[in-house]
């Protein structure tokens, strides 16, 4: 296929898929007052192995958490793990004024990290990056993570460091309208490159050398509204290499929109649209000691509320 016809195909698909994405987002019917959320990752202070993961799983089971689709849940308390053994705490949806629930969530994280250290000997640290984990064991071995790791071993130079040696705080805001998506996406792009919400130098260097077709920020025109933004995002995702075939997604002949949505979850851009929950994600903030987080959260919510 010539480059011209290939680009025409990408443009055609992106227009259709952008419409579908917007339709799904609006069907979620998020409403005001807007809700916010976060995913807070912590790195283990040493390289873990599968025995360590078994201890962690057994501990959570003993605490009453049930595992479903990779998430350990107990009521509205949810915990997941990353391929290097990073633990990830998922907050419930929070309104801007919900300080009580926010503080209770931080207390829960603090207590869980303490109990894990006591019961398993694994100490979790709030930090952006711990070196020398490139060759650490891959602790999540699903098809998705195995393929991702295999690719990262072959492209660029830092993908395995990203998977096993970094930790972040992902900040979420619910999308409540088409207009909302446009202004929020622009704000999040500004945040991603700011000193307060951007990556540390060491983590950015890793991201820049992980897999350029699925990381950093896509080239998005912010001037023409939500649908235009989504079209540019879709084009970026279509160009990204599919983990299963090893080819750009747009070049795969047998695919449908559900395949695209699955492929979308393998894209790690600084700002990402979460279609399932109709939220926008800011993925650049570094993990840090828990006591430093309230100031970041307050600033994030304030900037979103003042749009």
C-alpha positions in Angstrom: 0.0 0.0 0.0 1.4 3.4 -0.9 2.0 6.0 1.8 -0.8 8.2 0.4 -3.4 5.4 0.5 -2.2 4.3 3.9 -2.6 7.8 5.2 -6.1 8.1 3.6 -7.0 4.8 5.4 -5.8 6.1 8.7 -7.7 9.4 8.3 -10.9 7.5 7.4 -10.7 5.1 10.3 -9.7 7.8 12.8 -12.8 9.9 11.9 -15.1 6.8 12.5 -13.4 5.7 15.7 -13.3 9.2 17.1 -17.0 9.5 16.7 -17.4 6.1 18.5 -15.1 7.1 21.3 -17.0 10.4 21.9 -20.3 8.5 21.8 -19.1 6.1 24.5 -17.8 8.9 26.7 -21.0 10.9 26.5 -23.1 7.7 27.1 -21.3 7.3 30.5 -23.3 10.4 31.6 -20.8 11.7 34.1 -22.4 14.9 35.6 -21.5 17.8 37.8 -20.2 18.1 40.4 -17.2 16.5 38.7 -15.5 13.6 40.4 -11.8 13.0 40.6 -9.6 10.0 41.4 -6.0 8.8 41.6 -3.9 5.6 41.2 -0.9 5.8 43.6 2.0 3.4 42.9 4.8 2.5 45.3 8.0 0.6 44.5 9.3 -2.3 46.6 12.6 -1.4 48.2 14.2 -4.6 46.8 13.8 -6.7 43.7 10.9 -9.1 44.3 10.3 -12.7 43.0 7.2 -14.9 42.5 7.4 -16.1 46.1 7.1 -12.5 47.3 4.1 -12.1 45.1 2.5 -15.2 46.6 3.0 -13.7 50.0 1.4 -10.5 49.0 -1.6 -12.3 47.4 -2.1 -14.4 50.4 -1.9 -11.4 52.7 -4.6 -9.6 50.7 -6.8 -12.7 50.6 -6.4 -13.0 54.4 -7.5 -9.3 54.7 -10.7 -10.1 52.9 -9.7 -8.8 49.4 -11.1 -10.7 46.4 -9.2 -10.8 43.1 -11.1 -10.1 39.9 -9.5 -9.2 36.6 -6.2 -8.2 38.2 -7.7 -6.0 40.9 -7.9 -7.0 44.6 -11.1 -5.5 46.0 -12.8 -5.1 49.4 -15.8 -2.8 49.2 -14.5 0.4 47.5 -10.9 -0.3 48.4 -9.0 -1.6 45.4 -5.4 -2.7 44.9 -3.5 -3.8 41.8 0.1 -4.7 41.0 2.5 -3.7 38.3 5.1 -6.0 36.5 8.0 -5.2 38.9 5.9 -5.8 42.0 4.9 -2.2 42.4 1.7 -1.9 44.4 -1.0 0.4 43.1 -3.8 1.9 45.3 -6.9 3.0 43.4 -9.0 5.7 45.0 -12.8 5.8 44.9 -14.4 8.8 42.9 -14.0 11.9 45.0 -15.7 15.3 44.7 -13.6 18.5 45.1 -14.9 19.0 48.6 -14.7 15.5 49.8 -11.7 15.9 52.1 -12.9 13.3 54.6 -12.9 10.5 52.0 -9.6 11.7 50.6 -7.9 11.6 54.0 -9.4 8.2 54.8 -8.1 6.9 51.5 -4.6 8.1 52.4 -4.9 6.6 55.9 -5.9 3.3 54.2 -2.8 3.4 52.0 -0.6 4.2 54.9 -1.9 1.4 57.0 -1.8 -1.1 54.2 1.9 -0.4 53.4 2.7 -0.7 57.1 0.9 -4.0 57.5 2.5 -5.4 54.3 5.9 -4.6 55.7 5.1 -6.3 59.0 3.5 -9.4 57.5 5.6 -10.0 54.4 8.8 -8.0 55.0 8.3 -6.1 51.8 8.7 -2.3 52.3 7.0 0.0 49.7 8.5 3.4 48.9 7.0 6.4 47.3 9.6 7.3 44.7 9.9 7.8 41.0 12.6 5.4 40.0 14.9 2.8 41.5 17.8 1.8 39.2 19.1 -1.7 38.3 15.7 -3.3 37.7 16.0 -3.7 34.0 16.8 -7.5 34.4 14.5 -8.0 37.4 11.9 -10.8 37.0 8.7 -10.0 35.2 6.2 -10.7 38.0 3.0 -10.3 35.9 3.2 -12.9 33.2 -0.1 -12.5 31.4 0.0 -12.6 27.6 -0.3 -8.8 27.5 2.6 -8.1 29.8 4.8 -10.8 28.4 4.3 -9.4 24.9 4.9 -5.9 26.1 8.1 -7.0 27.8 9.3 -8.9 24.8 8.8 -5.8 22.6 10.5 -3.5 25.1 13.6 -5.8 25.1 13.9 -5.2 21.3 13.0 -1.5 20.8 14.7 1.6 22.3 16.6 0.9 25.5 14.6 1.6 28.7 11.2 -0.2 28.4 12.0 -2.9 31.0 13.2 -0.1 33.4 9.8 1.6 32.9 7.9 -1.6 33.6 9.8 -2.7 36.7 11.7 0.3 38.1 9.4 3.3 38.0 6.3 4.4 39.9 3.8 7.2 39.2 0.6 8.8 40.5 -2.1 8.9 37.8 -4.6 11.7 38.4 -8.2 11.4 36.9 -11.0 13.8 36.2 -14.4 12.8 35.0 -15.5 14.1 31.6 -19.0 15.6 31.7 -19.5 16.9 28.1 -17.9 17.3 24.7 -16.8 20.8 25.5 -15.4 19.6 28.8 -13.1 17.1 27.0 -11.6 19.8 24.9 -10.7 22.2 27.7 -9.6 19.4 30.1 -7.3 17.9 27.5 -5.6 21.2 26.9 -5.2 21.7 30.6 -3.8 18.2 31.2 -1.2 18.7 28.4 0.0 21.9 30.1 0.2 20.0 33.4 2.2 17.2 31.8 5.0 19.6 30.9 4.9 21.6 34.1 7.5 21.4 36.9 4.8 20.5 39.5 3.0 17.8 37.6 5.7 16.6 35.1 8.0 13.7 35.3 11.4 13.8 37.0 14.4 14.0 34.8 15.3 10.4 35.4 11.8 9.1 34.7 11.3 11.2 31.6 14.6 9.9 30.2 13.2 6.4 30.6 9.9 7.3 29.0 11.6 8.9 26.0 13.5 5.6 25.4 10.7 3.1 26.1 8.6 2.8 22.9 8.1 6.0 21.1 5.1 4.9 19.2 3.1 4.5 22.4 4.6 7.0 24.9 4.9 10.7 25.5 2.3 13.0 23.9 0.6 12.7 20.5 0.6 15.7 18.2 -2.9 17.0 18.9 -4.6 20.1 17.5 -6.1 21.7 20.6 -8.0 24.4 18.7 -10.8 22.6 17.0 -12.7 20.9 19.8 -13.2 17.5 21.3 -13.8 15.5 18.1 -10.7 16.9 16.5 -8.6 16.0 19.6 -10.0 12.5 19.6 -9.2 12.1 15.9 -5.6 13.0 16.5 -5.4 10.7 19.4 -6.9 7.9 17.3 -4.3 8.5 14.6 -1.5 8.2 17.1 -3.0 4.9 18.4 -3.5 3.5 14.9 0.2 4.1 14.1 1.3 2.4 17.3 2.6 -1.1 16.9 0.2 -3.9 18.0 1.7 -6.1 20.6 0.4 -9.3 19.1 1.2 -8.9 15.5 4.2 -6.5 15.8 2.7 -4.3 13.1 1.2 -0.9 13.2 -2.4 -1.3 14.2 -3.8 0.3 11.1 -2.1 -2.3 8.9 -3.9 -5.3 10.4 -6.7 -6.4 8.1 -8.9 -8.3 10.5 -9.9 -6.1 13.4 -12.9 -4.3 14.8 -13.5 -1.5 17.2 -13.3 -3.7 20.3 -9.8 -4.7 19.2 -8.9 -1.0 18.9 -10.2 -0.4 22.4 -8.0 -3.2 23.7 -5.0 -1.8 21.8 -5.8 1.7 23.3 -5.1 0.3 26.8 -1.5 -0.5 25.7 -0.8 3.2 25.0 1.0 5.1 27.7 0.9 8.7 26.6 1.3 11.5 29.2 -2.4 12.3 28.9 -4.8 9.4 28.1 -8.5 9.2 27.6 -10.0 6.4 29.7 -13.0 5.3 27.6 -14.4 2.8 30.1 -14.9 5.4 32.9 -15.1 8.5 30.7 -12.2 10.1 32.5 -9.1 11.9 31.4 -5.8 10.7 33.0 -2.7 12.7 33.8 0.0 10.1 34.0 3.1 12.2 34.5 3.3 12.9 38.3 6.0 10.9 40.0 5.3 8.7 43.0 6.5 10.4 46.2 6.2 10.0 50.0 2.6 10.0 50.9 2.8 13.1 53.1 3.7 15.2 50.0 0.6 14.2 48.1 -2.2 16.3 49.6 -0.6 19.5 48.2 -0.4 18.0 44.7 -4.0 16.8 44.9 -5.3 20.1 46.1 -3.6 22.0 43.3 -4.8 19.5 40.7 -8.4 19.7 41.8 -8.3 23.5 42.1 -6.9 23.9 38.5 -9.7 21.6 37.1 -12.4 23.3 39.1 -11.3 26.7 37.9 -11.7 25.9 34.2 
